Amino acid sequence: MKTISVVGAGISGLATAWQIDQRLRGSGMDYQLRVFEAGPGVGGKIGAAQRDGFLCEAGPNGFLDSKPSTLALCEELGLSDQLLRSEEAARRRYIYSRGRLHELPGTAMAFLRSGLLDPLGKLRILGELWATPTAPDADPTVAEFGRRRLGAQAAARLLDPMVAGVFAGDPERLSLTSCFPRIAELEQNYRSLIRAMLALQLQRRKHSPGAGPAGPGGTLTSFAGGLSVLPETLAARLGQQLVCNAAVQEVSRTPTGYQLNFGAGRPPHDCDVAVLASQACDTWQPLQALDAELSAILQQFEYAPVAVVGLGFEQARLNRQLDGFGFLVPGEESRKILGSLWTSSIFAHRSPPGSVLLRTLIGGARAPALAALDEDQLVQLARAELSAVLGIEAPPVFIQVFKWPQAICQYTPGHRDRLAAIERRLALLPGLFLTGNAYRGVALNDCTQNASVIADQVTGFLHAN
């Protein structure tokens, strides 16, 4: 019998285990699959608080439908009829700059009319056509790339908040190639982002006449019951193959594979294949005795802390309609929040009738100490910032705080080299695999895509051995 162990029941671990199980189920192979989760529940940072008619997500609130992997997984699980697309209003996204909200322009004409950049800043973007290209082997930061190609103003007011929204990161310390590989690819292929944009628009018109902008790569999608529907369904399908409250403290070699060692009260577990799907910051220590060099590489991965403050208000007490996705704040504004997502405008029925729900993000790589404040301080800070930006003075009727000390992995320069070094070490440890959002993409779509890749590698290894 072949034995496979997956460590970690976040979306990466659950999706990887499901994909492995699906591939082996019809193969005729005699196998045993186990998923070990350190905590009492599944989903990692995917979860929500539901009470008094509010549904407040703890972490990510959806995935984009422009990539096939998560949609395919939902189809396999029979969840397609439960998918919930974001409201049309969610296409409107804002940047807070110089004391007011600016809607992100969706067309060239809207960009020219927008006050987000001044005339010189807009003119400088045209200079992107003649900007010095990135060398093929270079690894620029997002900030350096942005200033070189788009100018300092666009880098500060467009790229900086984008980085805050995706990575809660500092563009001065993140690798463009690793964080946004599609942007790097377009520059290499077209020698200009403007040329790339025009070429891609022409292609879309040929295939979808009349198509307009659809946000950043598609429509945000979730479930009526919240995003946790996905990991909870995976956990239910895996059934008794999932073991919670089982923290792996050490991974060691055996003559036939690996042994997972737990704390007192749980016997070791031997397996032919071990897939570690926990965060890199939680993976290095169990591997220290097995491979000190691999462990040392994983210790180099950095994480940004984030606090999520959910606040619900009575709409009648507000002085404005929250009719968009929300807003992000550039670092140059020196505010104490990364931004605020208008949850009840993104997905219907996330707040009771006559109420609205906002999720305000605090901390990140910009201000990690703020994410460590106690809950009352975080609520006070969020309320003060929402008062300054949106004029909200009303007392909240719903409060929920989530704190994530290691929220999002930061793909700093050298990330590609670290991944290559990890692959070299894993080549010396056949049957050991690493996956998760620390490596090749932090979005949910990246996790489900990587789950398929790892499942193929695992099943190929088992058939060959």
N, C-alpha and C positions, 0 to 999 in steps of 0.2 A: 504494500500500500504506500502511495506517495502522500506525504503530509506537507501542507502549506500553512504557514502562519502569517497573518497580517497584523501588524502592531499599529493601533490607532484607528478609531472609529469616527474620525471627521469625514467630510465628504470624500477626500482622496482615498482613505482606507476602505470605506464602505463601497465606493464605486469600483475600486480595484478588486476587492474581494468578489463582488457581484460579477464582474467581467470574467474573472478567473473561473468562477463556478459555472458560468454560462458556457465557457469554452470547453471545460472538462466534462460537463454533464453528459454530453452526447459522444464523447470520445472513446468510451469503453474502458477508460483508465479507472482503476480502483484508487480512490483518493480520500483524504480527510482535510477539510478546510476549517481553520479557526481564526477568528478575529478577536484580538485582545485589546480592550480599552481600559485605560488607567482610571477614568472617572466612572460615575454612576450612570451616565447617559451618553447619547450619541450626538453627532452633528458638529462637534468642535465649536466654532464660533457662530454656527447657524442655530438660531433659536429665537424665541420671542416670549414676551410677557403679554398675556391676554387677560384683561379684566375691565369691567365697567364699559364694555363695548369698544375698547381700544385694543389694537394689536400692534405692539411695538417690537420691531426686530432688534435683536441683540447685536448683529453683525451685518453681513451682506443682506440686501433686501431683494435680490433677484439676479437674473443673468440675461445677457443679450441673446436674442433669437437669431442673430446673424451667423452663428457658428453651429454646426450640426450635432456636436457630441452630446450636449445636455438634452437637447430635444430628442435625440435618438434614445438616450437612456430613459427619458420619460415615456417614450413609446413602448420600450421593452417592459417597463413596469406597469403599463396600463394607466398612466397618469395624464395622457394627452388631453383628455376631456376636462381635467381640473386646472389646466394652465390658465393664468390670468395675465393678460397684457396690460401694460400701464396705460393710464388715461392720456388722451391727446394733449392735455395741458402739460404733461411731463416732458414734452418736447421743448418747452421753454425753460432755458437754464440761464442762470444769472451769475455775474461776477460783481462783488462789492468792491468798488474802487472810488477813491476820492470822495467818500461820504455818501454814495448812493449806489443803487443796483443798476447794472447795465445788462440788458439781455444779450446773450451770445448770438451773434448774427448767423443766420443760416444760409444766406446768399451773398454774392459779391456786392449787390446794391445795398443790402442791409448792413454789410460791413462798412461801406463808405459812409453811411448815415450814422453809424454807431458812434457814441462818444467814449467808448472804452479806450481807444487810442486817440492821441491828438494827430493833427495832419502830418507832422513829421514822422510820427510812429507808423502811420499808414503808408507813407511814401517809402519808408525804410523797408517795409515788407516786400515791396516790389524789387528791392535790391537783392532779394533772395535768388533771383534768376542768375545773378553773377557771383554769388557767394562762393568762397573757397570750399570745395567738397571735402568730406571726411575721408581720410586715408583708409584703405580697406582693412588694415590691421589696427586702426586706432580704436580707443574705447573712451570717447568723450563723455563728460557729464551732460545731463539734460540741459543744465544752465549754459554751459559752454557752447553746446550745439545751438541752442536757441539764440544766444547773442550773436553767434557767427552768421547764422542763416537768416534770422528774422529781425535782429536788432534787440537792444537792451529792453526797450519798452514792451515789445510783444513777448519777450521771454519772461518778463516780470508779471505781466497782466494776463497772459494766456497760458503759457506753459507751466508757470509756478502753481497756479490753482489747480490745473489738471493733475499735476503730481500730487498735490495735497488730497485731491479727491480719490485717486486710485491707490496711492501708496502711503498716504499720510506722511510723505517724505519731504526731504530737502533736495531741490533740484541740483544744488551745488555738490551733492554727495551721491547721486544716483547715476548709474550707467544708462545712457541713451540706448545703446545696443541691446542691453539685457532687459530693461524696463519696457521699452517701446520698439521691439524689433521690426515691426511693420514700417515705422517711420524711417528707421535706418535702411531698410530694404528699398523703400521708395526712392530715397536719396541716391542710393547706389545705382538703381535701375534707370532713373530718369535724370539724374544729376541736378535735380531741382524739385522741391516739394510743390511749387506752383505748377510746373509742367506735369508732375504726377497727378495732381488734383484735376487739371483740365483733361488729361488723358482718361482718367477713371470716370469722370463725369460723362465724357463722350461714350465710353463703353456702356455705362448704365442707361443712357438715353437710347442706345441701339437696342438693348435687351429689354428695357422697361420704359417705353415712351411715356413722358409725363411724370416720371418718378421725381420726387422731391427729397429734400434732406430728411433723414430719419434718425437724428440724434447720432451719438457716437457708435456707429456700426450696427444699428438695429434697434429693436424695441425691447425695453426692459420687461422681463417676464418673471412671474412668480406663480403662486397658487393662492386660491381664496383663503386657505387656512394658514398662509404664511409659508416661507421658504423651507421651514423645518419639515414640511410634508415629504420632501425628497429624501433626506437622510432617515426619517422615521419609517418610510416605506421600504427603503433598502434594508434597514435593520429588521423589519418584520419578515421580509423575504428570506433573509439569512437565518432567521430563527435561532435555533440552539447552537448554530455555528458561531454566534456572537457571545463573547464573555466579557462582562463589564466588571469594574473594580479589580482589574488585573493589571497592575503597573509593572512593566518589564524593567528590571533594574540592571540586568547584564545579559549580553548576548555572547555565547561562547561557541567554539567549534566542537564538533563531534566527528567520529570517523565517517559518518554518512551525511552530515549536514550541520545543523546548528541546534543549540539548546537555549531556550529562553528561561531565564531565572527571575523569579518573582520574589516578593517579600515573604515574610514568615506566614505560614498557613496555606500556601499554595505550592504544590510540587512543581518542579521544572517541567518544561514541555519541549520534547525533541521534534524536529521537523527537517524535511529535506530542503525546503525553501523558506526563507524569512524575508518578508516585505515590510520595511519600516516606513510607515506612512505618518509618523508623528512629526512635529515641527523640528527643524534642525537644532533649535536650542534645547529640545528635549531628547534628541537622538544621540548627541555626541557622547554623553556620559555612559549609557549602556554599551557603547562600542569601544570605550577606552581600553579595556583589557584585550579585546579582540584585535584591534588595529589602531594603535596610538596615532598613526599618521592621518588616517581617515577621520578619527575623532578630532584631531587638531584642526583639520580643514573645516569641519562643521562648526567648531567653536568660533570661527571667524565670521559667521553669518550674523548680521545685526538685525534687530527688531525695533520697531517704533511702537510705543505704547499709545493707546487711544481710549478715551472715555466717551461713551455714547449717552447723552442725556435726552430722554424722551419727555416731552412736555405737551400736554393736551390743553386746549383752551376752548372756551365758548366763542363761536364765530361772532356772535353779536357784540362781544366785548372788544373785538379787534377793530382797528381803523383801516384795514385793507383786506383784500381778498388774496389768499395765497394760492395762486393759479399757475403753478409751475413746478419744476422738479426741485427747486431750491437754489441756494447760492453757495459759492465758494469764495474764499477770501485770499487774495495774494499776500505773500509774506511782507511785502513792502508797506502794507496797511498797519502792521504792528497791532493787530487785534488779537484777542485771546482765544479765538475759536478758528477752526479750519473751515467751517461752513455749517450750513443747516439744510437738511433735506425735508421737504414738505410732504411727509408720508401720505397724508390723506388726499393730496392732490395727485400723487403718483398712482396709488391704487385705491379704488373705491372701497368703501366700507371698512377702512382701517381705523375709523373713529365713529362715534355715534352721530346720528343726525344733528346738525346744528353745532358740531364741534370740529376742530382741526387738530392734527397731530404733527409735531415737528420733532426731528431727531437732530440734535446739535452735536458736532464732533469737536472734541477738545484734546489737545496734546500733540501727538505725532512727533516727528523728528524735530520740528520747530521748537516745541515747548514741552519736552517730555515730563518735566516736573508738574505741569498742570494736570496731566492725566492721573497723577498720584494723589490729588486732593481728595478729601473725604467727600461723601455723597452730598452732604448739605452744602459744602463749598462749591462743588461742581454745579449744583442746581442754581445757586446764587450767581455764579459766574455766567452760566448760560442765560439766565433771565436778564442780567445786566447787558450782555452782548445783544440779545434779541431786542431789548429796549432801544439800544443805540442804533441798530441797523434797521429794524422793522417798526420801531415805535410801539412794541407790544408792552403794555404796562399791566395788563390784567393778570390776576393770580391764576396759576394753572389748576385745572380740575383733575389732571392726571400727571403723575411723576414716575419715571422709571429710569434708573441709572445702571449702566453696564460698564464694567471696568476691565480692560484687556491690557495687562502689563506687557505682553508680547503679542501685539495685534497683527502687524503686517511685516513680513520679511523685507529688508531693504537691499535691493540689488545694487550694491556699490560697485565702482570700477574694479575690474579684476574678477567679476562674477563668472564670466566665461571661463577664465583660467581655473577658477576653483571647481567649476563643474567638470572640466577636463581632468583635473587632478583626482576628483572623486571617481570618475570612470576608470582611471588607471588603477586606483586601489580596489575598486569592485571587481576588476578583471582578475585580481588575485584571490578573490573570495567568491567562487562560483556558487550560485544559489542565494546570494544576498542581493537585495534590491532596495533602493531608496526612492520614495516618491513623496509628493506633497507640494504645497505652494511655495516652498522655499527655493525651488530649483528652476522651473521653466514656466513661470506665469502664476500670478496671484489670484486671478479671477476664477470663478466657479467653472466656466467653460474650459479654462486651462486644466483644472483639476480632473474633470471628466475625460478630457482628451488624453491626458497623461495616464489616466487609469487604463484606457484601452491599450496604450503603448506598453505599459508594464505588464498587463495581462498577456499580451502576445509574447513578451520576452519570457515570462514565467512558464507559460504552457510550452513554448519552444524548448526551454531548458529541461522541463520534465520529460518531454517526449524524446529528447536526445540522451537523457540519462536514466 
